[in-house]
Amino acid sequence: MPSVLLFGATGLIGSRLAIDVKKAHPDWPLTVFVRNTKVDEWFEATAKADRIVHGSISDTDLVRSLSKEHDIVVNAITSFDGDFIANVIAGMEERPEDSKGTLVHVSGTGNFIDNGTTGAFNPNGKVWNDDKEEDIRQITRRMFNGGTDVPTLEAGVRGKIITYIVCFAVTYGSNIGPAPNLGVAYNIFTHNAKQHGFVPYVGDGTAVASAVHVADAVPFLSKIVSIAGTEKPTGSAYSRYYILHGERVAWKDLSVALAKVLYAKGTVSEPEPKSVPAAEAGEGEVGVLIASNMLVKGDRAARLGFKVTHRSILDQLQEDLA
């Protein structure tokens, strides 16, 4: 039976995954890696984790040794830190050839924005499809999540480890884990609104983001972990890349819904969003995202069983942030 190591176990994705993996495979030893020393009881009683290791991704020797030790490693802790994923891969590649490990890496569709600056929908924009290996081969380190995706893909090509990448769209939904966690998307949108005092969008706000409910996405991720532990890999590393998205949402529509909630909570002083130039949309990643289109398709993931059952982010947002 394969052993599983989960990085990012207290996160929006990781906490659900820990429960799912143990429900599907109660006999598989599950190690969760967490910084928070106050969550052990939840992982023991609710997630049924077999081992809890406390540390941070900066504990390079510990991360490397744990990655070498386990048959399946799931990275749900960061899709940005290239040094961390390189350390994980280095540890896993130290395993003997007859005991090859599998890395399941969680990425994000921020990779696939068109880097627009007008905030307008682009009907001629490239639609990135996980069913086209040539699209996945075009991922570069300069993309938002390319710093972790590219090393993972390269490791899969080298063949010392097996790799799978599951790429989440803007992820929403409630956290069921032991520590408050809104997830990356809500955190950066809320922080950006606080910085402005209002919720910004760019231009006419018709540019679109792709979104997915965490409760639709995590069962698919859990399925990939199950496949990693029960089946021989097929195809190339580029064919084991899956894009999960449920809907396209215009940035203005998302901003309107977010502004209502944050105003009611007292987070911002304006009940309506405001249009701003791209240069004023926000610092770093969030400003670029809001001005851009994020056009993706997950045909390969759909064939493997991914489907959407939950409400739109526009309907769910108020409940999530309450």
Backbone as numpy.savetxt, mean C-alpha at the origin, in Angstrom:
# Nx Ny Nz CAx CAy CAz Cx Cy Cz
5.42 -26.54 6.76 4.56 -25.35 6.76 5.45 -24.11 6.76
5.18 -23.12 5.91 6.04 -21.95 5.81 5.85 -20.99 6.98
6.95 -20.39 7.40 6.89 -19.33 8.41 6.70 -18.00 7.71
5.95 -17.09 8.35 5.63 -15.79 7.76 6.09 -14.68 8.69
6.76 -13.69 8.12 7.18 -12.49 8.84 6.44 -11.30 8.25
5.76 -10.54 9.10 4.98 -9.39 8.66 5.56 -8.10 9.22
6.08 -7.26 8.33 6.49 -5.91 8.69 5.29 -4.97 8.49
5.05 -4.08 9.46 3.93 -3.15 9.35 2.63 -3.71 9.90
2.74 -4.51 10.94 1.57 -5.25 11.42 0.53 -4.38 12.10
0.87 -3.18 12.57 -0.13 -2.33 13.23 -0.81 -1.39 12.25
-0.43 -1.41 11.00 -0.98 -0.50 10.02 -2.38 -0.85 9.56
-2.95 0.03 8.75 -4.29 -0.17 8.22 -4.37 -1.49 7.45
-3.34 -1.80 6.69 -3.29 -3.04 5.91 -2.79 -4.20 6.75
-1.71 -3.98 7.46 -1.05 -5.07 8.18 -1.88 -5.73 9.26
-2.66 -4.94 9.99 -3.46 -5.53 11.07 -4.51 -6.48 10.53
-5.15 -6.10 9.42 -6.14 -7.00 8.79 -5.45 -8.23 8.22
-4.28 -8.03 7.64 -3.58 -9.16 7.02 -3.16 -10.18 8.07
-2.71 -9.72 9.23 -2.30 -10.64 10.29 -3.45 -11.57 10.67
-4.64 -11.00 10.81 -5.80 -11.81 11.15 -6.13 -12.78 10.02
-6.13 -12.28 8.79 -6.50 -13.11 7.64 -5.56 -14.30 7.47
-4.26 -14.05 7.59 -3.29 -15.13 7.38 -3.47 -16.24 8.40
-3.67 -15.87 9.64 -3.82 -16.91 10.68 -5.16 -17.63 10.57
-6.20 -16.94 10.09 -7.47 -17.62 9.87 -7.35 -18.64 8.75
-6.66 -18.25 7.68 -6.50 -19.14 6.53 -5.53 -20.27 6.80
-4.50 -20.00 7.60 -3.44 -20.98 7.84 -3.04 -20.96 9.31
-3.88 -21.47 10.17 -3.59 -21.40 11.61 -2.31 -22.12 12.02
-1.86 -23.05 11.19 -0.66 -23.80 11.53 0.62 -23.13 11.02
0.50 -22.07 10.22 1.69 -21.37 9.75 2.20 -20.44 10.86
3.45 -20.57 11.27 3.99 -19.67 12.28 4.06 -18.23 11.76
3.44 -17.30 12.49 3.40 -15.90 12.08 4.18 -15.05 13.07
5.17 -14.33 12.57 5.92 -13.36 13.35 5.51 -11.96 12.93
5.13 -11.12 13.89 4.81 -9.73 13.58 5.91 -8.83 14.13
6.30 -7.86 13.34 7.37 -6.92 13.69 6.73 -5.57 13.97
6.83 -5.07 15.19 6.15 -3.84 15.59 7.06 -2.98 16.46
6.85 -1.68 16.42 7.55 -0.77 17.33 6.81 -0.63 18.65
5.49 -0.61 18.58 4.64 -0.35 19.74 4.67 -1.52 20.72
5.13 -1.27 21.92 5.24 -2.34 22.91 3.95 -2.56 23.69
2.90 -1.80 23.35 1.64 -1.91 24.09 0.58 -2.69 23.32
0.95 -3.32 22.22 -0.04 -3.99 21.37 0.08 -5.51 21.40
0.96 -6.02 22.25 1.22 -7.46 22.25 -0.04 -8.27 22.54
-0.84 -7.82 23.49 -2.02 -8.58 23.87 -2.98 -8.74 22.69
-3.14 -7.68 21.89 -4.03 -7.76 20.73 -3.51 -8.78 19.73
-2.22 -8.75 19.46 -1.66 -9.68 18.48 -1.72 -11.13 18.98
-1.61 -11.31 20.28 -1.70 -12.67 20.82 -3.14 -13.17 20.83
-4.07 -12.32 21.29 -5.45 -12.77 21.49 -6.30 -12.68 20.24
-6.13 -11.61 19.46 -6.99 -11.37 18.30 -6.38 -11.89 17.00
-5.14 -11.51 16.75 -4.50 -11.94 15.50 -3.91 -13.34 15.60
-3.73 -13.82 16.82 -3.18 -15.16 17.05 -1.74 -15.29 16.53
-0.99 -14.20 16.61 0.40 -14.24 16.18 1.19 -15.19 17.07
2.14 -15.89 16.49 2.96 -16.84 17.24 4.16 -16.18 17.89
4.60 -15.07 17.32 5.80 -14.41 17.84 5.69 -12.92 17.57
6.09 -12.13 18.55 6.07 -10.68 18.42 7.49 -10.17 18.63
7.99 -9.43 17.64 9.33 -8.87 17.72 9.22 -7.35 17.71
9.83 -6.71 18.69 9.79 -5.25 18.77 11.05 -4.66 18.14
10.85 -3.66 17.32 11.98 -3.00 16.68 11.49 -2.00 15.67
12.43 -1.36 14.99 12.11 -0.41 13.92 12.91 -0.78 12.69
12.52 -0.17 11.56 13.22 -0.52 10.32 14.67 -0.06 10.33
15.02 0.80 11.27 16.42 1.23 11.39 17.28 0.19 12.11
16.66 -0.83 12.68 17.41 -1.93 13.31 17.85 -2.90 12.22
18.87 -2.50 11.48 19.21 -3.20 10.24 19.62 -4.65 10.47
20.39 -4.92 11.50 20.83 -6.30 11.74 19.64 -7.19 12.09
18.73 -6.68 12.89 17.55 -7.45 13.28 16.66 -7.70 12.06
16.42 -6.68 11.27 15.59 -6.83 10.07 16.19 -7.85 9.13
17.47 -7.78 8.93 18.15 -8.69 8.01 18.09 -10.13 8.49
18.35 -10.34 9.79 18.36 -11.70 10.31 16.96 -12.32 10.30
15.94 -11.52 10.64 14.57 -12.03 10.60 14.15 -12.37 9.17
14.55 -11.53 8.22 14.20 -11.77 6.82 14.83 -13.06 6.31
16.03 -13.33 6.74 16.71 -14.58 6.36 16.04 -15.78 6.98
15.53 -15.61 8.17 15.00 -16.73 8.95 13.66 -17.24 8.44
12.84 -16.37 7.84 11.47 -16.73 7.50 11.31 -17.12 6.03
10.35 -18.00 5.78 10.10 -18.47 4.42 9.38 -17.43 3.57
8.43 -16.71 4.18 7.68 -15.66 3.49 7.82 -14.37 4.28
8.23 -13.31 3.61 8.34 -12.00 4.24 7.36 -11.06 3.55
6.51 -10.40 4.34 5.55 -9.43 3.80 5.97 -8.04 4.25
6.23 -7.17 3.28 6.55 -5.78 3.60 5.32 -4.92 3.43
4.65 -4.62 4.54 3.51 -3.69 4.53 3.84 -2.46 5.36
5.13 -2.22 5.58 5.52 -1.12 6.46 5.92 0.13 5.70
6.50 -0.03 4.50 6.91 1.14 3.72 7.03 0.76 2.25
6.55 1.65 1.39 6.76 1.49 -0.04 7.68 2.58 -0.57
8.34 3.30 0.35 9.20 4.42 -0.02 10.68 4.20 0.32
10.96 3.41 1.34 12.32 3.31 1.87 13.11 2.23 1.14
13.91 2.66 0.17 14.70 1.72 -0.61 15.76 1.01 0.19
16.34 1.70 1.19 17.37 1.06 2.02 16.78 -0.09 2.82
15.55 0.10 3.31 14.92 -0.96 4.09 14.68 -2.19 3.22
14.09 -2.01 2.05 13.78 -3.17 1.22 15.05 -3.85 0.73
16.11 -3.07 0.50 17.39 -3.66 0.10 17.94 -4.54 1.22
17.76 -4.11 2.46 18.23 -4.89 3.61 17.44 -6.18 3.77
16.12 -6.09 3.56 15.28 -7.28 3.61 15.72 -8.29 2.55
15.90 -7.79 1.33 16.30 -8.66 0.23 17.66 -9.29 0.49
18.58 -8.49 1.02 19.92 -9.02 1.31 19.85 -10.18 2.29
19.03 -10.03 3.32 18.87 -11.12 4.28 18.25 -12.35 3.65
17.22 -12.16 2.85 16.54 -13.28 2.22 17.44 -14.01 1.23
18.31 -13.27 0.57 19.19 -13.89 -0.43 20.32 -14.69 0.20
20.45 -14.60 1.52 21.45 -15.41 2.21 20.97 -16.83 2.46
19.69 -17.09 2.23 19.17 -18.45 2.40 19.74 -19.38 1.34
19.87 -20.66 1.64 20.38 -21.61 0.64 19.43 -21.76 -0.53
19.96 -22.18 -1.67 19.19 -22.29 -2.90 18.00 -23.22 -2.75
18.15 -24.27 -1.97 17.06 -25.24 -1.82 16.02 -24.81 -0.79
16.19 -23.60 -0.24 15.23 -23.07 0.73 14.93 -21.61 0.39
14.60 -21.38 -0.88 14.40 -20.04 -1.40 13.19 -19.37 -0.71
13.39 -18.13 -0.28 12.32 -17.39 0.38 11.48 -16.60 -0.62
10.34 -16.12 -0.14 9.41 -15.34 -0.97 9.13 -13.99 -0.31
9.28 -12.92 -1.07 8.98 -11.57 -0.60 7.67 -11.11 -1.24
6.71 -10.72 -0.39 5.46 -10.11 -0.85 5.52 -8.64 -0.44
5.63 -7.79 -1.43 5.84 -6.36 -1.19 4.58 -5.57 -1.51
4.17 -4.69 -0.60 2.99 -3.85 -0.80 3.44 -2.49 -1.33
2.93 -2.14 -2.51 3.30 -0.88 -3.15 2.06 0.01 -3.30
2.19 1.09 -4.10 1.09 2.02 -4.26 1.01 2.57 -5.67
-0.20 2.94 -6.10 -0.41 3.42 -7.45 0.03 4.87 -7.66
0.61 5.48 -6.64 1.26 6.77 -6.84 2.35 6.68 -7.90
2.87 5.46 -8.12 3.83 5.24 -9.20 3.32 5.74 -10.54
2.00 5.64 -10.74 1.46 5.73 -12.08 0.73 7.04 -12.37
1.02 8.08 -11.60 0.44 9.39 -11.90 1.08 9.96 -13.17
0.36 10.87 -13.83 0.89 11.44 -15.07 1.71 12.71 -14.84
1.92 13.07 -13.56 2.70 14.26 -13.20 2.14 15.53 -13.86
0.83 15.57 -13.96 0.19 16.76 -14.50 0.30 17.94 -13.54
0.06 19.12 -14.06 0.13 20.33 -13.23 -1.14 21.17 -13.31
-2.11 20.73 -14.12 -3.31 21.55 -14.32 -4.48 21.12 -13.44
-4.44 19.91 -12.92 -5.57 19.40 -12.16 -6.74 18.97 -13.01
-6.54 18.89 -14.34 -7.61 18.54 -15.26 -7.49 17.09 -15.70
-8.63 16.45 -15.97 -8.62 15.08 -16.48 -7.99 15.05 -17.87
-7.17 14.04 -18.09 -6.50 13.86 -19.38 -7.07 12.62 -20.05
-7.99 12.78 -21.00 -8.62 11.61 -21.63 -7.66 10.77 -22.45
-6.50 11.33 -22.77 -5.51 10.61 -23.57 -4.36 10.07 -22.74
-4.52 10.11 -21.42 -3.45 9.68 -20.55 -3.21 8.17 -20.61
-1.99 7.78 -20.32 -1.64 6.36 -20.29 -2.36 5.66 -19.14
-2.95 4.52 -19.44 -3.58 3.68 -18.42 -2.65 2.50 -18.15
-2.10 2.44 -16.96 -1.15 1.40 -16.59 -1.91 0.14 -16.20
-1.56 -0.98 -16.82 -2.31 -2.22 -16.64 -1.37 -3.32 -16.13
-1.75 -3.95 -15.02 -0.90 -5.01 -14.47 -0.81 -6.23 -15.36
-1.69 -6.31 -16.37 -1.67 -7.44 -17.28 -0.66 -7.26 -18.41
-0.05 -6.09 -18.47 0.95 -5.81 -19.50 2.33 -5.74 -18.85
3.13 -6.76 -19.08 4.45 -6.78 -18.46 5.29 -5.60 -18.91
5.05 -5.12 -20.15 5.83 -3.97 -20.62 5.55 -2.73 -19.77
4.33 -2.62 -19.22 4.03 -1.50 -18.32 4.84 -1.63 -17.03
4.87 -2.81 -16.48 5.59 -3.01 -15.21 7.09 -2.82 -15.40
7.59 -3.17 -16.57 9.03 -2.98 -16.85 9.38 -1.50 -16.95
8.40 -0.63 -17.12 8.66 0.81 -17.23 8.72 1.50 -15.87
8.50 0.78 -14.79 8.62 1.37 -13.46 10.08 1.73 -13.21
10.31 2.95 -12.74 11.66 3.42 -12.47 11.80 3.83 -11.01
13.01 3.98 -10.58 13.27 4.40 -9.20 12.80 5.83 -8.93
12.58 6.61 -9.96 12.14 8.00 -9.77 10.65 8.10 -9.44
9.91 7.03 -9.68 8.48 7.04 -9.34 8.32 7.01 -7.82
7.12 7.38 -7.34 6.90 7.49 -5.90 7.30 6.23 -5.15
6.92 5.08 -5.67 7.23 3.82 -5.00 8.29 3.02 -5.73
8.92 3.66 -6.71 9.92 2.97 -7.51 11.16 2.59 -6.74
11.46 3.34 -5.68 12.64 3.04 -4.88 12.58 1.71 -4.16
11.36 1.19 -3.98 11.21 -0.15 -3.39 10.75 -1.16 -4.43
9.95 -0.73 -5.40 9.47 -1.65 -6.43 10.61 -2.18 -7.29
11.48 -1.28 -7.75 12.54 -1.69 -8.67 13.49 -2.70 -8.02
13.99 -2.47 -6.80 14.84 -3.50 -6.18 14.12 -4.83 -5.99
12.82 -4.77 -5.69 12.06 -6.02 -5.52 11.95 -6.76 -6.85
11.62 -6.04 -7.92 11.54 -6.67 -9.24 12.90 -7.23 -9.66
13.95 -6.46 -9.42 15.30 -6.92 -9.79 15.69 -8.17 -9.03
15.29 -8.23 -7.76 15.58 -9.44 -6.96 14.83 -10.63 -7.52
13.58 -10.41 -7.94 12.82 -11.49 -8.55 13.44 -11.99 -9.84
14.01 -11.08 -10.62 14.67 -11.45 -11.86 15.96 -12.24 -11.57
16.71 -11.81 -10.55 17.93 -12.55 -10.19 17.61 -13.99 -9.82
16.49 -14.18 -9.14 16.01 -15.53 -8.88 16.48 -16.17 -7.59
17.22 -15.44 -6.77 17.62 -16.01 -5.48 16.44 -16.03 -4.51
15.47 -15.15 -4.75 14.22 -15.17 -4.00 13.07 -15.07 -5.00
11.87 -15.39 -4.53 10.65 -15.24 -5.33 9.98 -13.95 -4.88
9.46 -13.19 -5.81 8.83 -11.92 -5.44 7.42 -11.79 -5.99
6.58 -11.14 -5.19 5.25 -10.71 -5.60 5.10 -9.25 -5.16
4.47 -8.43 -5.97 4.17 -7.06 -5.59 2.67 -6.83 -5.74
2.04 -6.33 -4.68 0.62 -6.00 -4.70 0.53 -4.49 -4.52
0.01 -3.82 -5.56 0.03 -2.37 -5.62 -1.36 -1.83 -5.28
-1.47 -1.14 -4.16 -2.74 -0.61 -3.66 -2.98 0.79 -4.22
-4.20 1.06 -4.68 -4.61 2.43 -4.98 -4.77 3.20 -3.66
-5.19 4.46 -3.75 -5.45 5.25 -2.54 -6.37 4.43 -1.64
-5.88 4.08 -0.47 -6.56 3.09 0.37 -7.34 3.76 1.49
-8.59 3.37 1.63 -9.46 3.94 2.65 -10.17 2.81 3.38
-10.92 3.17 4.41 -11.59 2.17 5.23 -11.15 2.29 6.68
-11.85 1.62 7.55 -11.57 1.75 8.98 -10.45 0.82 9.42
-9.74 1.25 10.45 -8.68 0.43 11.02 -9.27 -0.50 12.07
-8.90 -1.77 12.02 -9.38 -2.72 13.01 -8.28 -3.17 13.95
-7.10 -2.58 13.82 -5.95 -3.02 14.59 -5.91 -2.44 15.99
-4.80 -2.68 16.69 -4.70 -2.31 18.10 -4.29 -0.87 18.34
-3.90 -0.16 17.29 -3.46 1.22 17.44 -4.14 2.09 16.40
-4.51 3.34 16.74 -5.15 4.23 15.77 -4.28 4.38 14.52
-4.86 4.17 13.36 -4.11 4.28 12.12 -5.07 4.54 10.97
-4.96 5.71 10.36 -5.82 6.08 9.25 -5.30 5.58 7.91
-4.05 5.16 7.88 -3.43 4.79 6.62 -2.74 5.99 6.00
-1.89 5.72 5.02 -1.06 6.76 4.42 -1.90 7.86 3.77
-2.91 7.47 2.97 -3.66 8.45 2.20 -4.37 9.46 3.10
-5.18 8.97 4.03 -5.90 9.88 4.91 -4.94 10.75 5.72
-3.83 10.18 6.14 -2.87 10.95 6.93 -2.30 12.11 6.15
-1.89 11.85 4.90 -1.27 12.94 4.16 -2.30 13.98 3.70
-3.52 13.52 3.39 -4.55 14.49 2.99 -4.95 15.37 4.16
-5.11 14.76 5.33 -5.50 15.52 6.52 -4.40 16.48 6.94
-3.17 16.01 6.92 -2.04 16.87 7.29 -1.94 18.05 6.32
-2.13 17.78 5.04 -2.04 18.86 4.05 -3.12 19.90 4.27
-4.33 19.44 4.59 -5.43 20.37 4.85 -5.14 21.23 6.09
-4.58 20.61 7.11 -4.22 21.37 8.32 -3.22 22.46 7.99
-2.25 22.13 7.14 -1.22 23.10 6.77 -1.82 24.30 6.05
-2.84 24.05 5.24 -3.47 25.14 4.48 -4.55 25.87 5.28
-5.22 25.15 6.17 -6.41 25.70 6.83 -7.67 25.43 6.03
-7.51 24.78 4.89 -8.63 24.38 4.03 -8.17 23.19 3.19
-9.11 22.56 2.50 -8.76 21.43 1.65 -8.53 21.94 0.22
-7.32 21.76 -0.32 -7.05 22.28 -1.66 -7.28 21.24 -2.75
-7.60 21.73 -3.94 -7.52 20.94 -5.16 -6.90 21.84 -6.22
-6.57 21.30 -7.37 -5.86 22.07 -8.40 -6.75 22.27 -9.62
-6.75 23.49 -10.15 -7.51 23.79 -11.37 -8.98 23.53 -11.19
-9.57 22.81 -12.17 -11.00 22.51 -12.05 -11.24 21.22 -11.27
-10.17 20.54 -10.87 -10.31 19.36 -10.02 -10.86 18.13 -10.70
-10.84 18.10 -12.04 -11.39 16.93 -12.74 -10.38 15.81 -12.90
-9.11 16.06 -12.60 -8.13 14.98 -12.59 -8.57 13.91 -11.60
-8.23 12.66 -11.87 -8.77 11.57 -11.07 -7.70 10.80 -10.31
-8.10 10.33 -9.15 -7.31 9.38 -8.37 -7.99 8.03 -8.43
-7.23 6.98 -8.25 -7.78 5.63 -8.11 -7.81 5.28 -6.63
-8.89 4.65 -6.19 -9.05 4.34 -4.77 -9.51 2.90 -4.59
-9.22 2.35 -3.40 -9.64 0.98 -3.09 -9.92 0.88 -1.59
-10.98 0.16 -1.24 -11.31 -0.06 0.17 -10.38 -1.13 0.73
-9.87 -0.89 1.92 -8.92 -1.83 2.52 -9.51 -3.22 2.69
-10.82 -3.30 2.94 -11.45 -4.60 3.14 -11.68 -5.35 1.83
-11.59 -4.66 0.69 -11.58 -5.34 -0.60 -10.17 -5.80 -0.96
-9.18 -4.99 -0.60 -7.81 -5.24 -1.03 -7.08 -6.29 -0.20
-7.26 -6.26 1.10 -6.49 -7.16 1.96 -6.79 -8.65 1.71
-8.04 -9.06 1.45 -8.25 -10.46 1.13 -7.46 -10.93 -0.09
-7.28 -10.03 -1.07 -6.45 -10.40 -2.23 -4.99 -10.54 -1.80
-4.51 -9.62 -0.99 -3.13 -9.71 -0.49 -2.94 -11.01 0.29
-3.92 -11.35 1.11 -3.86 -12.61 1.86 -3.81 -13.80 0.91
-4.53 -13.71 -0.20 -4.51 -14.79 -1.19 -3.12 -14.95 -1.80
-2.45 -13.83 -2.04 -1.09 -13.89 -2.58 -0.15 -14.56 -1.57
-0.31 -14.24 -0.30 0.50 -14.90 0.73 0.24 -16.40 0.72
-1.02 -16.78 0.58 -1.36 -18.21 0.52 -0.72 -18.87 -0.70
-0.79 -18.21 -1.85 -0.16 -18.74 -3.06 1.34 -18.89 -2.86
1.94 -17.89 -2.20 3.38 -17.93 -1.97 3.79 -19.14 -1.13
2.89 -19.57 -0.24 3.22 -20.67 0.64 2.78 -22.04 0.16
2.00 -22.10 -0.93 1.43 -23.38 -1.35 1.68 -23.73 -2.81
2.11 -22.76 -3.62 2.26 -23.02 -5.05 3.65 -22.61 -5.55
4.11 -23.28 -6.58 5.34 -22.87 -7.23 5.06 -21.62 -8.07
6.00 -20.67 -8.10 5.77 -19.44 -8.86 5.74 -19.72 -10.36
4.97 -18.95 -11.08 4.91 -19.05 -12.53 5.20 -17.69 -13.14
5.67 -17.70 -14.38 5.93 -16.45 -15.08 7.14 -15.72 -14.53
7.31 -14.51 -14.99 8.43 -13.68 -14.56 8.04 -12.84 -13.35
9.02 -12.17 -12.77 8.74 -11.27 -11.66 7.76 -10.18 -12.08
7.81 -9.77 -13.35 6.93 -8.71 -13.84 5.49 -9.19 -14.00
5.30 -10.50 -14.08 3.94 -11.03 -14.17 3.35 -11.31 -12.79
4.14 -11.13 -11.76 3.65 -11.31 -10.39 3.50 -9.93 -9.71
3.02 -8.99 -10.48 2.75 -7.62 -10.04 1.26 -7.38 -10.25
0.55 -6.99 -9.18 -0.91 -6.86 -9.23 -1.33 -5.46 -8.78
-2.24 -4.85 -9.54 -2.76 -3.53 -9.21 -4.19 -3.66 -8.70
-4.45 -3.11 -7.51 -5.77 -3.17 -6.90 -6.38 -1.77 -6.85
-7.47 -1.57 -7.58 -8.21 -0.32 -7.46 -9.68 -0.61 -7.68
-10.51 0.20 -7.02 -11.93 -0.03 -7.08 -12.71 1.00 -7.85
-12.21 2.25 -7.88 -12.94 3.32 -8.54 -12.00 4.46 -8.88
-12.45 5.29 -9.80 -11.78 6.55 -10.07 -12.61 7.68 -9.48
-11.95 8.59 -8.79 -12.64 9.69 -8.13 -11.98 11.00 -8.52
-12.77 11.98 -8.93 -12.21 13.29 -9.25 -11.70 13.95 -7.97
-10.55 14.59 -8.08 -9.94 15.21 -6.90 -10.86 16.26 -6.28
-11.62 16.99 -7.10 -12.52 17.99 -6.51 -13.61 17.31 -5.69
-14.19 16.24 -6.21 -15.23 15.52 -5.47 -14.68 15.00 -4.14
-13.47 14.47 -4.19 -12.84 13.98 -2.96 -12.59 15.13 -1.99
-12.17 16.26 -2.53 -11.89 17.43 -1.68 -13.16 17.98 -1.03
-14.27 17.97 -1.77 -15.55 18.43 -1.21 -15.95 17.56 -0.03
-15.87 16.24 -0.21 -16.24 15.32 0.86 -15.31 15.46 2.06
-14.01 15.61 1.80 -13.04 15.72 2.88 -13.22 17.03 3.65
-13.50 18.12 2.92 -13.66 19.42 3.57 -14.83 19.41 4.55
-15.93 18.79 4.18 -17.09 18.74 5.06 -16.76 18.06 6.38
-16.05 16.94 6.29 -15.71 16.18 7.49 -14.71 16.94 8.35
-13.66 17.46 7.73 -12.62 18.13 8.51 -13.11 19.45 9.10
-14.02 20.12 8.42 -14.60 21.35 8.99 -15.45 21.01 10.21
-16.24 19.96 10.11 -17.09 19.55 11.23 -16.24 19.13 12.43
-15.07 18.61 12.18 -14.18 18.19 13.26 -13.33 19.34 13.80
-13.39 20.49 13.13 -12.59 21.63 13.56 -11.16 21.59 13.08
-10.88 20.72 12.13 -9.52 20.58 11.63 -9.15 21.72 10.68
-10.13 22.18 9.89 -9.91 23.30 8.97 -10.96 24.36 9.24
-10.68 25.58 8.78 -11.58 26.71 9.06 -12.55 26.98 7.93
-12.45 26.25 6.83 -13.31 26.47 5.68 -14.12 25.20 5.39
-15.44 25.30 5.20 -16.26 24.11 4.94 -16.21 23.65 3.49
-15.68 24.49 2.61 -15.58 24.14 1.19 -14.12 24.10 0.77
-13.77 23.26 -0.19 -12.39 23.24 -0.68 -12.11 24.45 -1.55
-10.85 24.70 -1.84 -10.46 25.82 -2.68 -9.52 25.34 -3.79
-9.69 25.93 -4.96 -8.79 25.65 -6.07 -7.53 26.48 -5.92
-6.39 25.85 -6.09 -5.10 26.53 -5.98 -4.22 26.11 -7.16
-3.19 26.89 -7.48 -2.21 26.45 -8.49 -1.45 25.22 -7.98
-0.93 24.44 -8.89 -0.22 23.22 -8.50 0.93 23.51 -7.54
1.59 24.64 -7.73 2.73 24.99 -6.88 2.33 25.24 -5.43
1.03 25.47 -5.21 0.56 25.76 -3.85 -0.30 24.64 -3.28
-0.34 23.49 -3.96 -1.25 22.42 -3.56 -0.76 21.68 -2.32
0.53 21.67 -2.09 1.05 20.96 -0.93 2.50 20.62 -1.14
3.18 20.35 -0.05 4.61 20.03 -0.11 4.81 18.56 -0.43
5.79 18.28 -1.26 6.17 16.90 -1.53 5.14 16.14 -2.33
4.93 14.87 -1.95 4.11 13.94 -2.72 2.68 14.42 -2.91
2.07 14.95 -1.85 0.64 15.24 -1.90 0.31 16.32 -2.94
1.15 17.33 -3.06 0.89 18.37 -4.03 0.93 17.86 -5.46
1.85 16.95 -5.73 1.96 16.36 -7.07 0.77 15.46 -7.35
0.36 14.69 -6.35 -0.78 13.79 -6.52 -2.04 14.54 -6.89
-2.34 15.61 -6.16 -3.59 16.34 -6.34 -3.70 16.95 -7.73
-2.56 17.30 -8.32 -2.58 17.93 -9.63 -2.62 16.92 -10.77
-2.47 15.63 -10.47 -2.25 14.61 -11.49 -3.43 13.67 -11.65
-3.38 12.91 -12.74 -4.28 11.79 -12.97 -3.58 10.49 -12.61
-4.31 9.57 -12.01 -3.79 8.26 -11.63 -4.66 7.21 -12.33
-4.23 6.78 -13.50 -5.03 5.91 -14.35 -4.44 4.49 -14.37
-5.15 3.55 -13.78 -4.65 2.19 -13.69 -5.76 1.18 -13.97
-5.34 -0.03 -14.35 -6.26 -1.16 -14.50 -5.61 -2.38 -13.86
-6.44 -3.21 -13.26 -5.94 -4.42 -12.61 -6.51 -5.67 -13.23
-6.33 -5.84 -14.53 -6.90 -7.00 -15.20 -6.32 -8.31 -14.68
-5.04 -8.34 -14.39 -4.42 -9.57 -13.89 -4.96 -9.89 -12.49
-5.07 -8.87 -11.65 -5.61 -9.08 -10.30 -7.06 -9.56 -10.37
-7.83 -8.99 -11.28 -9.24 -9.38 -11.42 -9.36 -10.86 -11.81
-8.50 -11.31 -12.70 -8.55 -12.72 -13.11 -8.24 -13.66 -11.95
-7.45 -13.15 -11.01 -7.11 -13.97 -9.85 -8.13 -13.84 -8.73
-9.18 -13.06 -8.96 -10.28 -13.03 -8.00 -10.54 -11.72 -7.32
-9.73 -10.68 -7.57 -10.00 -9.40 -6.91 -11.31 -8.81 -7.42
-12.15 -8.36 -6.48 -13.40 -7.69 -6.85 -13.77 -6.65 -5.80
-14.61 -5.72 -6.21 -15.00 -4.61 -5.35 -16.39 -4.86 -4.78
-16.52 -4.73 -3.47 -17.81 -4.93 -2.82 -18.19 -3.78 -1.90
-17.25 -2.92 -1.55 -17.51 -1.88 -0.56 -17.87 -0.54 -1.19
-18.36 0.36 -0.34 -18.83 1.67 -0.78 -17.70 2.55 -1.29
-18.08 3.54 -2.07 -17.14 4.53 -2.58 -16.49 5.28 -1.43
-15.28 5.76 -1.67 -14.60 6.59 -0.67 -15.42 7.85 -0.37
-16.18 8.34 -1.33 -16.99 9.55 -1.11 -18.09 9.30 -0.10
-18.57 8.07 -0.01 -19.60 7.71 0.97 -18.97 7.25 2.28
-17.80 6.67 2.20 -17.17 6.04 3.36 -16.36 7.02 4.20
-15.94 8.11 3.58 -14.96 9.00 4.19 -15.39 9.52 5.56
-16.65 9.94 5.67 -17.11 10.51 6.95 -17.03 9.48 8.07
-17.43 8.25 7.79 -17.37 7.19 8.79 -15.94 6.88 9.17
-15.05 6.85 8.20 -13.65 6.52 8.46 -12.98 7.55 9.36
-13.28 8.82 9.12 -12.59 9.89 9.84 -13.29 10.32 11.11
-14.45 9.72 11.37 -15.19 10.10 12.58 -14.42 9.77 13.84
